[in-house]
Amino acid sequence: MRHGIYRGIALSIAGTDPSGGAGIQADLKTFAALKVFGTTAITSVNAQNSMGVTAIHPIPPELIIAKILSVGEDFPLDAIKTGMVGNTAATDAVVAGIKKLGIEKVVVDPVMIAQSGDPLIEEDAIQAIKNRLIPLAAVVTPNLPEAECLTGMKIENVTDMERAAREIAKLGCRSVLVKGGHLPGNPETITDIYLLDDEIIRFEDPRIDTNANHGTGCTLSSAIAAELAAGVEMKEAVIRGRKYLREGLKHGVTLGHGAGCLGHAVEMDWIRE
């Protein structure tokens, strides 16, 4: 549904990244680039830069749910994206908020480990994500380490990715996008596996040679949420989200001493139409 110049309204429920490459900051940049009005409910305030995470301060669960409801009961939200939740109490607050609002277009990015290798979730929260958050999802977007964590599988090839997608779907979500960027051997072709309506779809693209890849998971999931908020059908939203991510990678910038950030301000063809 259009709202002035905006194609829809989306809510990001996630942690912060003060360096601007991931988390809430990346989500808002993505929403803006795709002409979707962005709102937020912050789950964790973090100290983070291009080299890693140095401190995590969880937001109290009662404040998380208050923020979700304060936005959702006022604004006509079209879609929700969840990222870093951090712990079980926060996960339960997020689940309660989404259920109360009754939003069905929910993109769950099961954030567990930062690109730097720093853990972003407490161990007991994994079961809460699997049992209570993922069943609310229109699509779940794990990378390979996250898919392994959710399934208990070792994923070494594309066939394993397909098996993992089917296992994650058993948790109750409507579709699964398993991202293949971490596939062993650093193949020249990136393969993502998308499971929708019991059909496996393979997306294959040449790997983009860049170290400006901080926040790729946050950006992809928020791009999908933005397109769902704009009324795009599920499969096409995933296709467009992947296209936006790839353009962001092609125009990435390295400003700090670690991994660079995506060029979130890219213009996509369907926005200019």
Backbone as JSON, one array per atom type, in Angstrom:
{
  "sequence": "MRHGIYRGIALSIAGTDPSGGAGIQADLKTFAALKVFGTTAITSVNAQNSMGVTAIHPIPPELIIAKILSVGEDFPLDAIKTGMVGNTAATDAVVAGIKKLGIEKVVVDPVMIAQSGDPLIEEDAIQAIKNRLIPLAAVVTPNLPEAECLTGMKIENVTDMERAAREIAKLGCRSVLVKGGHLPGNPETITDIYLLDDEIIRFEDPRIDTNANHGTGCTLSSAIAAELAAGVEMKEAVIRGRKYLREGLKHGVTLGHGAGCLGHAVEMDWIRE",
  "N": [[0.85, -1.2, 0.0], [0.61, 2.17, -0.89], [2.02, 5.1, 0.56], [2.08, 8.21, 0.2], [5.18, 9.13, -1.09], [6.17, 6.7, -0.42], [6.33, 3.15, -0.75], [5.33, 1.37, 1.03], [5.12, 0.35, 4.53], [7.43, -0.66, 6.91], [8.65, -2.57, 9.7], [11.57, -2.91, 11.54], [12.95, -5.18, 13.74], [15.53, -5.43, 15.73], [19.1, -5.46, 16.59], [21.52, -2.81, 17.23], [24.04, -1.3, 15.12], [26.56, 0.7, 15.45], [28.47, 1.43, 13.58], [27.15, 1.46, 11.22], [26.91, -0.45, 9.19], [25.46, -2.82, 9.51], [22.66, -4.46, 11.19], [20.04, -2.48, 12.74], [20.66, -0.01, 11.57], [21.54, -0.66, 8.95], [19.2, -1.82, 8.04], [17.36, 0.33, 8.01], [18.59, 1.96, 6.07], [18.31, 0.32, 3.85], [15.49, 0.06, 3.64], [14.92, 2.74, 3.03], [16.24, 3.08, 0.56], [14.69, 1.44, -1.02], [12.36, 2.74, -1.07], [10.54, 2.44, 1.07], [8.86, 3.14, 4.04], [10.56, 3.22, 7.04], [10.42, 1.79, 10.3], [11.35, 1.13, 13.75], [12.2, -1.28, 16.32], [14.29, -1.6, 18.8], [16.35, -4.21, 19.94], [18.76, -4.61, 21.18], [21.53, -2.74, 22.27], [24.53, -2.13, 20.84], [28.15, -2.09, 20.91], [30.06, -1.74, 18.19], [32.12, -2.18, 15.32], [33.82, -2.12, 12.13], [35.55, -4.16, 12.6], [34.66, -5.81, 14.62], [32.53, -6.88, 17.41], [32.32, -5.3, 20.47], [30.88, -4.83, 22.77], [27.71, -5.64, 24.24], [24.5, -4.64, 24.99], [21.63, -5.72, 26.23], [18.2, -4.87, 25.6], [15.57, -4.41, 27.94], [12.96, -6.88, 28.04], [10.29, -6.04, 28.42], [10.35, -3.45, 27.48], [11.01, -3.86, 24.83], [8.7, -5.14, 23.77], [6.9, -3.09, 24.27], [7.82, -1.13, 22.53], [7.43, -2.34, 20.03], [4.62, -2.56, 19.99], [3.88, 0.09, 20.33], [4.56, 1.25, 17.92], [3.29, -0.47, 16.05], [0.57, -0.39, 16.72], [-0.11, 2.09, 16.01], [0.92, 2.84, 13.46], [0.1, 1.69, 10.16], [1.39, -1.07, 9.62], [3.02, -2.91, 7.05], [4.82, -5.01, 6.81], [7.22, -6.98, 8.67], [10.54, -7.26, 9.8], [12.79, -9.38, 11.48], [15.83, -9.37, 13.29], [18.74, -9.57, 15.1], [18.01, -10.92, 18.2], [18.98, -11.81, 20.64], [18.46, -12.97, 23.37], [16.43, -15.35, 25.27], [14.29, -14.11, 26.62], [13.99, -11.72, 25.21], [13.35, -12.75, 22.7], [10.88, -13.96, 23.25], [9.41, -11.68, 23.83], [9.42, -10.4, 21.35], [8.02, -12.29, 19.81], [5.53, -12.22, 21.13], [4.76, -9.58, 20.59], [4.56, -9.55, 17.75], [2.53, -11.45, 17.37], [0.39, -10.19, 18.66], [-0.01, -7.98, 17.03], [-0.7, -9.23, 14.69], [0.56, -9.43, 12.22], [1.38, -10.88, 9.12], [3.32, -10.9, 7.14], [6.27, -11.61, 7.74], [9.7, -11.52, 8.03], [12.27, -13.52, 9.02], [15.43, -13.22, 10.08], [17.72, -15.24, 11.31], [19.77, -14.23, 13.3], [22.84, -15.05, 14.64], [25.64, -15.16, 14.82], [28.15, -12.75, 14.46], [29.74, -11.36, 11.5], [32.4, -11.1, 12.1], [32.8, -13.2, 13.76], [32.0, -12.99, 16.35], [29.8, -13.98, 18.96], [26.27, -13.42, 18.88], [24.06, -14.12, 20.24], [22.48, -15.69, 23.03], [22.89, -19.03, 24.2], [20.54, -20.4, 25.05], [18.56, -19.1, 23.71], [18.34, -20.06, 21.16], [16.6, -22.27, 20.95], [14.21, -20.99, 21.51], [13.96, -19.32, 19.3], [13.73, -21.26, 17.28], [11.4, -22.69, 18.06], [9.38, -20.81, 18.58], [9.63, -18.3, 17.24], [10.38, -18.7, 14.49], [8.14, -20.21, 13.46], [6.34, -18.16, 12.9], [7.13, -17.0, 10.59], [7.09, -15.72, 7.25], [9.21, -16.07, 5.6], [12.38, -17.48, 6.26], [15.81, -16.65, 6.67], [18.54, -18.0, 6.8], [22.17, -18.04, 6.96], [24.85, -20.35, 6.13], [26.23, -21.25, 8.59], [24.22, -20.57, 10.43], [22.08, -22.11, 9.49], [23.13, -24.63, 9.95], [23.19, -24.57, 12.73], [20.47, -24.42, 13.31], [19.53, -26.84, 12.36], [21.25, -28.88, 13.16], [22.82, -30.14, 11.35], [25.71, -30.86, 9.28], [26.74, -28.83, 6.75], [27.89, -29.15, 3.59], [27.67, -29.0, 0.87], [25.6, -28.19, -2.01], [23.44, -29.93, -2.12], [23.21, -30.66, 0.56], [22.39, -28.18, 1.48], [19.83, -28.02, 0.42], [18.57, -30.1, 1.8], [18.77, -29.06, 4.37], [17.13, -26.79, 4.14], [14.62, -28.0, 3.89], [14.43, -29.23, 6.38], [14.39, -27.01, 8.1], [12.02, -25.86, 7.28], [10.22, -27.57, 8.43], [9.91, -26.56, 10.92], [7.83, -24.84, 10.83], [7.63, -22.49, 9.34], [6.75, -20.54, 6.35], [8.36, -20.41, 4.09], [11.82, -20.88, 3.08], [15.03, -19.48, 2.8], [18.12, -20.49, 2.17], [21.3, -19.35, 2.44], [24.2, -19.41, 0.44], [26.78, -18.32, 0.67], [28.84, -19.0, 2.45], [29.72, -21.46, 1.66], [31.9, -24.28, 1.68], [35.17, -24.14, 0.19], [35.02, -21.85, -1.27], [33.53, -21.28, -3.77], [33.34, -20.14, -7.22], [30.83, -19.55, -8.07], [27.96, -18.39, -6.49], [25.49, -20.05, -4.73], [22.21, -19.96, -3.74], [19.58, -21.45, -1.9], [16.17, -21.75, -2.24], [13.22, -22.58, -0.69], [9.91, -22.99, -1.37], [6.51, -23.56, -1.05], [6.97, -26.31, -1.08], [8.65, -26.58, -3.21], [11.89, -26.6, -4.56], [14.04, -24.01, -5.34], [16.81, -22.96, -7.14], [19.07, -20.36, -6.88], [21.6, -18.97, -8.73], [24.61, -17.22, -9.01], [27.46, -15.34, -10.19], [30.22, -15.1, -7.97], [30.85, -12.12, -6.22], [33.76, -10.34, -6.09], [34.79, -8.97, -3.36], [35.58, -7.24, -0.3], [33.83, -5.71, 0.97], [31.49, -6.51, 2.58], [30.13, -6.44, 4.94], [27.3, -6.87, 6.91], [25.61, -8.18, 5.11], [23.6, -10.15, 5.49], [21.68, -8.85, 7.1], [20.96, -6.81, 5.36], [19.89, -8.19, 3.1], [17.66, -9.54, 4.21], [16.12, -7.37, 5.13], [15.65, -6.1, 2.71], [14.02, -7.96, 1.41], [11.84, -7.87, 3.16], [11.08, -5.21, 2.73], [10.18, -5.31, 0.07], [8.05, -7.08, 0.34], [6.45, -5.49, 1.97], [5.77, -3.6, 0.12], [3.92, -4.9, -1.35], [4.7, -6.91, -3.07], [4.79, -10.22, -4.4], [5.78, -13.3, -2.71], [7.96, -14.95, -3.85], [8.97, -13.21, -5.84], [9.72, -11.1, -4.22], [11.91, -12.19, -2.88], [13.62, -12.6, -5.05], [14.03, -9.92, -5.9], [15.15, -8.9, -3.55], [17.61, -10.26, -3.47], [18.77, -9.22, -5.8], [19.03, -6.51, -5.11], [20.85, -6.75, -2.96], [23.13, -7.7, -4.33], [23.73, -5.53, -5.98], [24.36, -3.69, -4.01], [26.68, -4.89, -2.99], [28.36, -4.66, -5.2], [28.82, -1.95, -5.18], [30.07, -1.38, -2.82], [31.79, 0.1, 0.05], [34.91, 0.65, 1.68], [35.65, 1.82, 4.68], [36.58, 1.67, 7.28], [38.95, -0.24, 9.28], [38.42, -2.88, 8.96], [36.14, -5.23, 7.54], [34.44, -3.95, 4.69], [31.49, -1.92, 3.98], [28.22, -2.34, 2.52], [26.98, -0.66, -0.43], [24.39, 0.9, 0.24], [22.82, 2.86, -0.9], [22.19, 2.42, -3.55], [20.31, 2.59, -6.62], [17.49, 0.89, -7.72], [16.08, -0.7, -10.63], [13.28, -1.14, -10.6], [12.41, 0.72, -8.81], [12.79, 3.11, -10.04], [10.97, 3.03, -12.04]],
  "CA": [[0.0, 0.0, 0.0], [1.43, 3.38, -0.99], [1.82, 6.18, 1.53], [2.85, 9.3, -0.39], [6.26, 8.63, -1.93], [6.6, 5.39, 0.07], [5.63, 2.0, -1.32], [4.83, 0.58, 2.13], [5.68, 0.65, 5.84], [8.03, -1.86, 7.48], [9.23, -2.49, 11.03], [12.74, -3.74, 11.81], [13.17, -5.53, 15.15], [16.92, -5.9, 15.64], [20.09, -4.73, 17.38], [22.16, -1.69, 16.57], [25.44, -1.33, 14.69], [26.91, 2.12, 15.33], [29.29, 1.69, 12.4], [26.23, 1.71, 10.12], [26.93, -1.45, 8.14], [24.57, -3.94, 9.77], [21.65, -4.17, 12.2], [18.99, -1.5, 12.51], [21.12, 1.04, 10.65], [21.5, -1.19, 7.58], [17.79, -2.03, 7.69], [16.75, 1.61, 7.65], [19.15, 2.38, 4.79], [17.7, -0.52, 2.82], [14.1, 0.5, 3.48], [14.9, 4.04, 2.36], [16.63, 2.89, -0.84], [13.61, 0.77, -1.72], [11.19, 3.61, -0.94], [9.63, 1.93, 2.08], [9.01, 3.89, 5.29], [11.11, 2.32, 8.03], [10.26, 2.0, 11.73], [12.25, 0.22, 14.44], [12.12, -1.67, 17.73], [15.66, -2.05, 19.06], [16.43, -5.29, 20.92], [20.06, -4.61, 21.83], [22.41, -1.63, 21.91], [25.85, -2.77, 20.74], [29.35, -1.38, 20.47], [30.5, -2.55, 17.06], [32.68, -1.48, 14.16], [34.12, -3.02, 11.0], [36.43, -5.25, 13.04], [34.01, -6.73, 15.53], [31.61, -6.43, 18.46], [33.06, -5.18, 21.73], [29.96, -4.79, 23.91], [26.3, -5.85, 23.92], [23.61, -4.26, 26.1], [20.26, -6.11, 25.87], [17.08, -4.04, 26.01], [14.6, -5.2, 28.73], [11.89, -7.41, 27.18], [9.05, -5.25, 28.51], [10.53, -2.28, 26.63], [10.96, -4.33, 23.44], [7.3, -5.32, 23.35], [6.26, -1.77, 24.28], [8.2, -0.43, 21.3], [6.74, -2.99, 18.91], [3.2, -2.22, 20.01], [3.69, 1.53, 20.17], [4.61, 1.51, 16.49], [2.33, -1.27, 15.29], [-0.81, -0.02, 17.0], [-0.29, 3.44, 15.48], [1.22, 2.83, 12.03], [-0.42, 0.52, 9.45], [2.56, -1.82, 9.16], [2.81, -3.88, 5.97], [5.73, -6.14, 6.97], [8.16, -6.93, 9.79], [11.79, -8.03, 9.7], [13.48, -9.55, 12.75], [17.24, -9.7, 13.21], [19.31, -9.98, 16.37], [17.13, -10.85, 19.38], [19.92, -11.86, 21.75], [18.22, -13.94, 24.44], [15.1, -15.94, 25.25], [13.28, -13.13, 27.05], [13.78, -10.81, 24.09], [12.65, -13.51, 21.66], [9.48, -14.11, 23.65], [8.79, -10.36, 23.69], [9.22, -10.19, 19.92], [6.94, -13.19, 19.4], [4.27, -11.7, 21.68], [4.41, -8.37, 19.86], [4.12, -9.89, 16.39], [1.23, -12.12, 17.46], [-0.64, -9.22, 19.02], [-0.28, -7.14, 15.86], [-1.31, -10.05, 13.65], [1.25, -9.24, 10.93], [1.73, -12.16, 8.52], [4.51, -10.76, 6.31], [7.37, -11.55, 8.69], [10.97, -12.07, 7.56], [13.11, -13.84, 10.18], [16.87, -13.43, 9.87], [18.1, -15.82, 12.6], [21.12, -13.73, 13.56], [23.47, -15.77, 15.74], [27.08, -14.88, 14.9], [28.57, -11.63, 13.6], [30.71, -11.73, 10.47], [33.7, -11.15, 12.76], [32.87, -14.41, 14.57], [31.51, -12.73, 17.69], [28.43, -14.48, 19.17], [25.27, -12.38, 19.04], [22.88, -14.72, 20.84], [22.72, -16.62, 24.12], [22.62, -20.4, 23.76], [19.16, -20.84, 25.3], [17.63, -18.41, 22.81], [18.22, -20.78, 19.89], [15.37, -23.05, 20.98], [13.08, -20.06, 21.44], [13.85, -18.9, 17.9], [13.24, -22.4, 16.51], [10.08, -23.17, 18.44], [8.36, -19.78, 18.73], [9.73, -17.2, 16.29], [10.38, -19.18, 13.1], [6.8, -20.57, 12.97], [5.61, -16.96, 12.49], [7.82, -16.39, 9.45], [6.79, -15.96, 5.85], [10.47, -16.6, 5.09], [13.54, -17.48, 7.16], [16.95, -16.41, 5.78], [19.8, -18.33, 7.46], [23.38, -18.39, 6.24], [25.15, -21.76, 6.39], [26.41, -21.54, 10.01], [22.92, -20.5, 11.11], [21.31, -23.28, 9.08], [23.69, -25.77, 10.69], [22.75, -24.45, 14.12], [19.03, -24.68, 13.38], [19.22, -28.22, 11.96], [22.2, -29.86, 13.69], [23.49, -30.77, 10.21], [26.91, -30.31, 8.68], [26.39, -28.49, 5.37], [29.13, -29.12, 2.82], [27.4, -28.86, -0.55], [24.27, -27.66, -2.33], [22.45, -30.94, -1.73], [23.02, -30.47, 2.0], [21.61, -26.95, 1.66], [18.43, -28.35, 0.12], [18.08, -30.89, 2.94], [18.63, -28.14, 5.5], [15.94, -25.97, 3.9], [13.44, -28.8, 4.2], [14.4, -29.42, 7.83], [13.97, -25.75, 8.72], [10.6, -25.68, 6.95], [9.44, -28.39, 9.37], [9.67, -25.78, 12.14], [6.53, -24.19, 10.7], [7.64, -21.28, 8.5], [6.14, -20.75, 5.05], [9.41, -20.62, 3.09], [13.19, -20.83, 3.62], [16.12, -19.12, 1.89], [19.42, -20.85, 2.73], [22.29, -18.58, 1.69], [25.37, -20.25, 0.23], [28.04, -17.59, 0.61], [29.87, -19.64, 3.28], [29.93, -22.84, 1.23], [33.33, -24.6, 1.67], [35.88, -24.12, -1.08], [34.9, -20.52, -1.87], [33.27, -21.47, -5.2], [33.17, -18.92, -8.01], [29.39, -19.32, -8.2], [27.19, -18.39, -5.25], [24.2, -20.71, -4.86], [21.24, -19.87, -2.64], [18.48, -22.4, -2.05], [14.89, -21.22, -1.76], [12.15, -23.58, -0.61], [8.6, -22.35, -1.33], [5.45, -24.49, -1.45], [7.6, -27.63, -1.27], [9.46, -26.55, -4.43], [13.25, -26.08, -4.4], [14.49, -23.09, -6.39], [18.23, -22.62, -7.01], [19.54, -19.1, -7.42], [23.04, -19.06, -8.95], [25.2, -15.98, -9.52], [28.91, -15.26, -9.99], [30.64, -14.48, -6.72], [31.38, -10.77, -6.35], [35.04, -10.29, -5.38], [34.83, -7.76, -2.55], [35.56, -7.42, 1.15], [32.81, -4.8, 1.48], [30.36, -7.42, 2.73], [29.6, -6.35, 6.29], [25.86, -6.62, 6.96], [24.88, -8.74, 3.96], [22.39, -10.84, 5.94], [20.7, -7.83, 7.52], [20.5, -6.09, 4.17], [19.04, -9.05, 2.29], [16.37, -9.79, 4.88], [15.33, -6.14, 5.15], [15.22, -5.84, 1.34], [12.87, -8.84, 1.18], [10.73, -7.3, 3.93], [10.64, -3.99, 2.05], [9.4, -5.66, -1.11], [6.77, -7.61, 0.82], [5.66, -4.34, 2.42], [5.28, -2.91, -1.08], [2.88, -5.71, -1.98], [5.27, -7.86, -4.02], [4.61, -11.62, -4.01], [6.89, -13.85, -1.95], [9.11, -15.35, -4.67], [9.52, -12.03, -6.48], [10.38, -10.31, -3.17], [13.22, -12.8, -2.67], [14.42, -12.3, -6.25], [14.42, -8.52, -5.85], [16.06, -8.72, -2.42], [18.93, -10.72, -3.88], [19.3, -8.27, -6.78], [19.45, -5.32, -4.37], [22.06, -7.1, -2.23], [24.25, -7.79, -5.25], [24.1, -4.16, -6.37], [25.03, -3.11, -2.86], [28.03, -5.46, -2.94], [29.15, -4.09, -6.3], [29.1, -0.55, -4.9], [30.47, -1.29, -1.43], [32.87, 1.02, 0.43], [35.7, 0.26, 2.85], [35.95, 3.06, 5.38], [37.31, 1.35, 8.5], [40.11, -1.11, 9.16], [37.97, -4.24, 8.75], [35.28, -5.46, 6.37], [33.73, -2.78, 4.21], [30.03, -1.92, 4.04], [27.52, -2.31, 1.25], [26.49, 0.62, -0.92], [22.94, 0.8, 0.39], [22.11, 3.92, -1.62], [22.01, 2.1, -4.97], [18.95, 2.71, -7.16], [17.08, -0.28, -8.47], [15.25, -0.4, -11.8], [11.84, -1.12, -10.31], [12.12, 1.93, -8.04], [12.79, 4.23, -10.98], [9.87, 2.88, -13.0]],
  "C": [[0.88, 1.25, 0.0], [1.02, 4.39, 0.07], [2.67, 7.35, 1.03], [3.92, 8.73, -1.31], [6.68, 7.21, -1.54], [5.7, 4.28, -0.46], [5.01, 1.12, -0.24], [5.48, 1.02, 3.42], [6.2, -0.66, 6.44], [8.62, -1.56, 8.86], [10.43, -3.43, 11.11], [12.87, -3.93, 13.32], [14.55, -6.16, 15.21], [17.81, -5.09, 16.58], [20.73, -3.63, 16.56], [23.56, -2.04, 16.1], [25.87, 0.11, 14.48], [27.81, 2.44, 14.16], [28.45, 1.8, 11.13], [26.14, 0.63, 9.07], [25.92, -2.56, 8.29], [23.46, -3.49, 10.72], [20.61, -3.16, 11.75], [19.41, -0.45, 11.49], [21.07, 0.57, 9.2], [20.06, -1.39, 7.13], [17.13, -0.73, 7.25], [17.28, 2.14, 6.32], [18.51, 1.6, 3.64], [16.26, -0.12, 2.57], [14.04, 1.8, 2.68], [15.23, 3.91, 0.87], [15.51, 2.28, -1.66], [12.28, 1.49, -1.53], [10.11, 3.0, -0.05], [9.9, 2.69, 3.38], [9.43, 2.94, 6.4], [10.83, 2.75, 9.46], [11.09, 0.94, 12.45], [11.79, -0.11, 15.86], [13.47, -2.3, 18.06], [15.68, -3.08, 20.18], [17.72, -5.26, 21.73], [20.87, -3.41, 21.33], [23.84, -2.16, 21.97], [26.95, -1.76, 20.46], [30.01, -2.25, 19.41], [31.12, -1.65, 16.0], [33.02, -2.5, 13.09], [34.97, -4.22, 11.41], [35.77, -6.2, 14.02], [33.09, -6.06, 16.53], [32.36, -6.42, 19.78], [32.16, -5.12, 22.96], [28.53, -4.95, 23.42], [25.47, -5.51, 25.16], [22.18, -4.61, 25.71], [19.23, -5.1, 26.39], [16.11, -4.9, 26.83], [13.42, -5.64, 27.87], [10.6, -6.6, 27.24], [9.14, -3.98, 27.66], [10.48, -2.67, 25.15], [9.51, -4.45, 22.98], [6.56, -3.99, 23.34], [6.58, -1.01, 23.01], [7.49, -1.03, 20.09], [5.29, -2.55, 18.85], [2.97, -0.73, 19.82], [3.72, 1.93, 18.7], [3.45, 0.81, 15.78], [0.88, -0.94, 15.55], [-1.12, 1.39, 16.52], [-0.13, 3.47, 13.96], [0.63, 1.56, 11.38], [0.72, -0.29, 8.82], [2.17, -2.83, 8.08], [3.68, -5.12, 6.13], [6.65, -5.88, 8.14], [9.37, -7.76, 9.43], [12.38, -8.16, 11.1], [14.93, -9.94, 12.49], [17.73, -10.21, 14.55], [18.29, -9.82, 17.5], [17.9, -11.04, 20.67], [19.67, -12.92, 22.79], [16.76, -14.4, 24.4], [14.02, -14.93, 25.61], [12.97, -12.16, 25.92], [13.01, -11.51, 22.97], [11.17, -13.64, 21.99], [8.73, -12.79, 23.53], [8.48, -10.07, 22.22], [8.05, -11.04, 19.41], [5.59, -12.65, 19.87], [3.81, -10.46, 20.92], [3.88, -8.66, 18.48], [2.74, -10.54, 16.42], [0.12, -11.12, 17.77], [-1.0, -8.32, 17.84], [-0.93, -7.91, 14.72], [-0.69, -9.87, 12.27], [1.68, -10.61, 10.39], [2.99, -12.08, 7.65], [5.71, -10.51, 7.22], [8.59, -12.23, 8.09], [11.86, -12.28, 8.78], [14.53, -14.1, 9.71], [17.41, -13.94, 11.2], [19.54, -15.49, 12.97], [21.7, -14.41, 14.81], [24.94, -15.41, 15.94], [27.39, -13.72, 13.96], [29.58, -12.12, 12.58], [32.11, -11.87, 11.06], [33.89, -12.42, 13.58], [32.36, -14.22, 15.98], [30.09, -13.26, 17.85], [27.47, -13.34, 19.45], [24.0, -12.9, 19.72], [23.3, -15.64, 21.98], [22.22, -18.0, 23.71], [21.16, -20.8, 23.94], [18.15, -20.17, 24.37], [17.43, -19.17, 21.5], [16.93, -21.59, 19.84], [14.14, -22.16, 20.89], [12.87, -19.58, 20.01], [13.24, -20.04, 17.07], [11.76, -22.7, 16.79], [9.0, -22.09, 18.41], [8.43, -18.66, 17.69], [9.63, -17.68, 14.84], [8.99, -19.61, 12.62], [5.95, -19.38, 12.53], [6.07, -16.42, 11.14], [7.18, -16.74, 8.11], [8.03, -16.51, 5.15], [11.53, -16.47, 6.17], [14.79, -17.45, 6.29], [18.29, -16.75, 6.44], [20.97, -18.43, 6.49], [23.75, -19.82, 6.64], [25.43, -22.06, 7.86], [25.1, -21.5, 10.78], [22.05, -21.69, 10.76], [21.82, -24.53, 9.79], [23.23, -25.75, 12.14], [21.28, -24.81, 14.27], [18.7, -26.15, 13.13], [20.09, -29.27, 12.64], [22.95, -30.58, 12.6], [24.84, -30.12, 9.94], [26.6, -30.07, 7.21], [27.67, -28.29, 4.57], [28.92, -28.92, 1.33], [25.96, -28.4, -0.76], [23.17, -28.66, -1.96], [22.16, -30.85, -0.24], [22.18, -29.23, 2.28], [20.12, -27.22, 1.42], [17.83, -29.15, 1.26], [17.85, -29.98, 4.15], [17.39, -27.27, 5.35], [14.67, -26.74, 4.27], [13.31, -29.05, 5.7], [13.92, -28.15, 8.54], [12.49, -25.5, 8.46], [9.71, -26.47, 7.9], [9.16, -27.65, 10.68], [8.4, -24.94, 12.04], [6.5, -22.92, 9.9], [7.08, -21.6, 7.12], [7.16, -20.91, 3.93], [10.77, -20.4, 3.75], [14.16, -20.45, 2.52], [17.44, -19.42, 2.6], [20.49, -20.22, 1.86], [23.62, -19.32, 1.64], [26.71, -19.55, 0.22], [29.17, -18.21, 1.4], [30.19, -21.06, 2.84], [31.43, -23.14, 1.14], [33.92, -24.58, 0.27], [35.81, -22.8, -1.81], [34.63, -20.6, -3.38], [33.05, -20.14, -5.92], [31.7, -18.56, -8.21], [28.73, -19.41, -6.83], [25.84, -19.05, -5.53], [23.39, -20.52, -3.59], [20.11, -20.84, -2.94], [17.23, -21.81, -1.44], [13.83, -22.3, -1.83], [10.83, -22.85, -0.41], [7.56, -23.33, -1.84], [6.01, -25.85, -1.85], [8.41, -27.72, -2.57], [10.83, -25.92, -4.12], [13.61, -25.22, -5.61], [15.95, -22.76, -6.13], [18.5, -21.27, -7.66], [21.07, -19.18, -7.53], [23.55, -17.78, -9.59], [26.71, -16.04, -9.34], [29.22, -14.59, -8.66], [31.22, -13.1, -7.01], [32.63, -10.66, -5.48], [35.14, -8.96, -4.62], [34.94, -8.12, -1.07], [34.57, -6.46, 1.79], [31.5, -5.57, 1.64], [29.83, -7.46, 4.15], [28.1, -6.05, 6.24], [25.06, -7.19, 5.81], [23.57, -9.41, 4.39], [21.3, -9.88, 6.36], [20.1, -7.14, 6.31], [19.56, -6.93, 3.32], [17.67, -9.24, 2.94], [15.51, -8.54, 4.92], [14.86, -5.76, 3.74], [14.01, -6.71, 0.99], [11.65, -8.29, 1.91], [10.18, -6.05, 3.27], [9.77, -4.32, 0.86], [8.06, -6.3, -0.73], [5.86, -6.48, 1.29], [5.07, -3.58, 1.25], [4.25, -3.71, -1.85], [3.38, -6.71, -3.0], [5.07, -9.29, -3.51], [5.91, -12.21, -3.48], [8.12, -14.17, -2.8], [9.78, -14.13, -5.32], [10.23, -11.14, -5.46], [11.77, -10.85, -2.88], [14.14, -12.49, -3.85], [14.92, -10.85, -6.21], [15.38, -8.25, -4.69], [17.47, -9.14, -2.75], [19.57, -9.75, -4.89], [19.81, -7.01, -6.07], [20.75, -5.59, -3.61], [23.27, -7.11, -3.16], [24.68, -6.41, -5.75], [24.82, -3.46, -5.23], [26.46, -3.61, -2.71], [28.92, -4.85, -4.02], [29.59, -2.65, -6.01], [29.5, -0.33, -3.43], [31.64, -0.33, -1.2], [33.59, 0.48, 1.65], [36.19, 1.53, 3.52], [36.75, 2.83, 6.66], [38.47, 0.43, 8.23], [39.73, -2.57, 8.91], [37.15, -4.36, 7.48], [34.56, -4.18, 5.99], [32.23, -2.97, 4.28], [29.43, -1.85, 2.64], [27.15, -0.87, 0.86], [24.98, 0.62, -0.92], [22.17, 1.8, -0.47], [21.93, 3.65, -3.1], [20.53, 2.26, -5.36], [18.63, 1.49, -8.01], [16.09, 0.09, -9.56], [13.79, -0.26, -11.44], [11.44, 0.08, -9.44], [12.02, 3.13, -8.98], [11.62, 4.19, -11.95], [8.66, 3.73, -12.62]]
}
